[in-house]
Amino acid sequence: MGEYTTCNLYRPTDEKEGIEKFEADTVVGFYKEVNSITEDISSECPFFKLIDIDNVKLAICKVENRVLTKSQASLCNKNWRDCPFYNREVF
């Protein structure tokens, strides 16, 4: 199979993709009751990111490029080594 960068339609870009392109001043679609993190939470997972938008903390999964729910963020905090997304990226 060939290298995709040799395709004449390929255009290299330094642009961020998915949730990475969102900054604090960017509107991100989320449900406050489902996605907002009220307690201080962290994860040792290298693909976990906590952002603050309009005084609302949101947990981000960089592998899935999406906002996590409260329960998913809690699982990421406690069981991140067993996460299928973490294992897909690492192994």
C-alpha positions as semicolon CSV with decimal commas, in nm:
position;residue;x (nm);y (nm);z (nm)
1;M;0,000;0,000;0,000
2;G;0,132;0,344;-0,089
3;E;0,203;0,639;0,133
4;Y;-0,101;0,870;0,149
5;T;0,121;1,180;0,136
6;T;0,219;1,092;-0,223
7;C;-0,141;1,133;-0,340
8;N;-0,179;1,438;-0,565
9;L;-0,488;1,542;-0,366
10;Y;-0,305;1,541;-0,030
11;R;-0,240;1,885;0,120
12;P;-0,023;1,897;0,433
13;T;-0,155;2,107;0,717
14;D;-0,038;2,217;1,059
15;E;-0,397;2,277;1,160
16;K;-0,516;2,110;1,479
17;E;-0,789;1,851;1,441
18;G;-1,096;1,756;1,642
19;I;-1,134;1,893;1,993
20;E;-0,772;2,015;1,994
21;K;-0,872;2,312;1,779
22;F;-1,101;2,441;2,054
23;E;-0,965;2,707;2,283
24;A;-1,132;2,869;2,583
25;D;-1,288;3,134;2,361
26;T;-1,443;2,879;2,124
27;V;-1,794;2,744;2,161
28;V;-1,800;2,368;2,219
29;G;-2,125;2,175;2,207
30;F;-2,198;2,003;2,537
31;Y;-2,480;1,939;2,782
32;K;-2,400;2,115;3,107
33;E;-2,584;1,864;3,326
34;V;-2,415;1,566;3,161
35;N;-2,066;1,693;3,082
36;S;-1,974;1,958;3,340
37;I;-1,723;1,845;3,602
38;T;-1,797;1,992;3,945
39;E;-1,523;1,834;4,154
40;D;-1,149;1,854;4,103
41;I;-1,071;1,557;3,884
42;S;-0,759;1,451;3,705
43;S;-0,625;1,148;3,529
44;E;-0,280;1,013;3,468
45;C;-0,393;0,918;3,118
46;P;-0,183;1,113;2,867
47;F;-0,492;1,153;2,647
48;F;-0,705;1,320;2,917
49;K;-0,743;1,697;2,916
50;L;-0,946;1,922;3,142
51;I;-1,057;2,253;2,994
52;D;-1,256;2,545;3,133
53;I;-1,516;2,714;2,914
54;D;-1,734;2,987;3,065
55;N;-1,657;2,865;3,419
56;V;-1,758;2,510;3,327
57;K;-1,495;2,235;3,350
58;L;-1,505;1,978;3,073
59;A;-1,306;1,657;3,042
60;I;-1,173;1,583;2,696
61;C;-1,058;1,251;2,552
62;K;-0,788;1,334;2,296
63;V;-0,812;0,988;2,137
64;E;-1,183;1,024;2,066
65;N;-1,166;1,403;2,019
66;R;-1,478;1,458;2,224
67;V;-1,614;1,582;2,554
68;L;-1,655;1,310;2,818
69;T;-1,958;1,269;3,039
70;K;-1,919;1,297;3,417
71;S;-1,921;0,919;3,458
72;Q;-1,668;0,868;3,178
73;A;-1,438;1,129;3,335
74;S;-1,465;0,947;3,668
75;L;-1,375;0,616;3,501
76;C;-1,085;0,782;3,323
77;N;-0,963;0,904;3,661
78;K;-0,981;0,561;3,827
79;N;-0,933;0,302;3,552
80;W;-0,749;0,477;3,271
81;R;-0,505;0,187;3,212
82;D;-0,802;-0,038;3,128
83;C;-0,956;0,213;2,887
84;P;-0,998;0,071;2,535
85;F;-0,914;0,409;2,381
86;Y;-0,590;0,437;2,580
87;N;-0,494;0,080;2,487
88;R;-0,576;0,140;2,121
89;E;-0,333;0,433;2,108
90;V;-0,055;0,279;2,314
91;F;-0,055;-0,083;2,200
